[in-house]
Amino acid sequence: MRVGQRPLEDDLVSEVNGVRVFVDGFSAQYLTGVTIDYVTSMQGSGFTFNNPNATGGCGCGTSFTA
């Protein structure tokens, strides 16, 4: 995460509701169709990512395969 920095040459930049997001060109192919939400529950709160491209993932929810 590069807060307050400029995008690199191959970064794709998107701005939604005033938030700029930088995604490197290689990773962008894995993020098509991803939705991000902020959830608060009994287990805690944080961002959730729904990736329709994922074909598998680990039990801890920090990585996926596509």
C-alpha positions as CSV (number, residue, x, y, z in Angstrom):
1,M,0.0,0.0,0.0
2,R,1.5,3.3,-1.0
3,V,-0.5,6.0,0.8
4,G,0.0,9.5,-0.6
5,Q,2.3,8.5,-3.4
6,R,2.0,8.8,-7.1
7,P,1.2,5.8,-9.3
8,L,3.9,3.9,-11.1
9,E,4.1,3.8,-14.9
10,D,2.1,0.6,-15.3
11,D,-0.5,1.3,-12.5
12,L,-4.2,1.5,-13.3
13,V,-5.8,4.3,-11.2
14,S,-9.4,4.4,-10.3
15,E,-11.2,6.9,-8.1
16,V,-14.5,6.0,-6.3
17,N,-16.2,8.3,-3.8
18,G,-13.0,10.3,-3.5
19,V,-10.7,7.3,-2.8
20,R,-7.9,6.7,-5.3
21,V,-6.9,3.1,-5.8
22,F,-3.7,2.1,-7.6
23,V,-3.5,-1.4,-9.1
24,D,-0.4,-2.7,-10.8
25,G,-0.9,-3.9,-14.4
26,F,-0.2,-7.6,-13.6
27,S,-2.6,-7.8,-10.6
28,A,-5.4,-6.1,-12.5
29,Q,-6.3,-9.2,-14.4
30,Y,-7.2,-11.0,-11.2
31,L,-9.4,-8.1,-9.9
32,T,-12.0,-7.9,-12.7
33,G,-15.4,-8.1,-11.1
34,V,-14.2,-7.9,-7.5
35,T,-16.4,-6.1,-5.0
36,I,-15.2,-4.6,-1.7
37,D,-17.4,-4.0,1.3
38,Y,-16.8,-2.9,4.9
39,V,-18.4,-5.3,7.4
40,T,-18.9,-5.1,11.1
41,S,-19.8,-8.3,13.0
42,M,-19.3,-10.1,16.3
43,Q,-16.0,-11.4,15.1
44,G,-14.7,-7.8,14.3
45,S,-14.8,-5.4,11.4
46,G,-12.9,-4.9,8.2
47,F,-13.0,-5.1,4.5
48,T,-14.3,-8.1,2.7
49,F,-13.4,-8.9,-0.9
50,N,-15.7,-11.0,-3.2
51,N,-13.7,-12.2,-6.1
52,P,-15.7,-14.2,-8.7
53,N,-12.4,-15.2,-10.4
54,A,-11.2,-17.1,-7.4
55,T,-11.2,-20.9,-7.8
56,G,-9.9,-21.7,-4.3
57,G,-8.5,-20.1,-1.2
58,C,-6.9,-20.7,2.1
59,G,-8.7,-21.2,5.4
60,C,-7.5,-17.9,6.8
61,G,-9.0,-15.9,4.0
62,T,-5.7,-14.1,3.0
63,S,-4.9,-15.7,-0.3
64,F,-6.7,-17.2,-3.3
65,T,-6.1,-19.0,-6.5
66,A,-7.5,-18.0,-9.9
